[in-house]
Every structure is written in structure tokens, then in C-alpha cells.
Amino acid sequence: MSTSTTLLLGQTLSFVADPFVVPVDEAAQHRRRGGVLIRDGRILETGEGDALRRANPAAEVVDYGDALITDPDSGQDIGSM
């Protein structure tokens, strides 16, 4: 069984705490050059894009430049942005 690994590069935004409980600057983590490592349709890891690229040299890279990578299941209609 072959596995497919893809690294998405771009801006990432993640929440490490509840922004309704702590200040938003403590709850949110924005990476200008972030990465999302995906294998067989599942997110394996998120982090600094360059570090993920060095650690996973065989991954197919999809670079979105300055675009924000979003979850396609989040309900956000990016086509209307």
C-alpha cells in the first residue's frame, strides 16, 4: 500500500487556547510561513513550513505563497472572498 505525503505551505492560523477565555493574542498562533503536513488525507503535523520541509524532503510541496491555508470543512466559502 503506497502512502501519499503532501506539505502545504502558506500562512497558518491555529488556536492553542479558547479566545473567549484568554486574550486572543495568547489563544491564536499565526505563522506567516507555516506548513501543514498531510498523509493519506489526514493532517500529521503543523508548524513552521521550512522546518517541516527539511524534515520531510520526499513530500510533494504545494506552496500557496502568502495565502492563508484554511480547513475546507470549516464552512467558510473562500470563493466569495
C-alpha positions, 0 to 999 in steps of 0.5 A: 500500500503506497502512502501519499505525503503532501506539505502545504505551505502558506500562512497558518492560523491555529488556536492553542487556547479558547479566545473567549477565555484568554486574550486572543493574542495568547489563544491564536498562533499565526505563522506567516510561513507555516506548513501543514503536513498531510498523509493519506488525507489526514493532517500529521503535523503543523508548524513552521513550513521550512522546518517541516520541509527539511524534515520531510524532503520526499513530500510533494510541496504545494506552496500557496505563497502568502495565502492563508491555508484554511480547513475546507470543512470549516464552512467558510466559502473562500470563493466569495472572498 
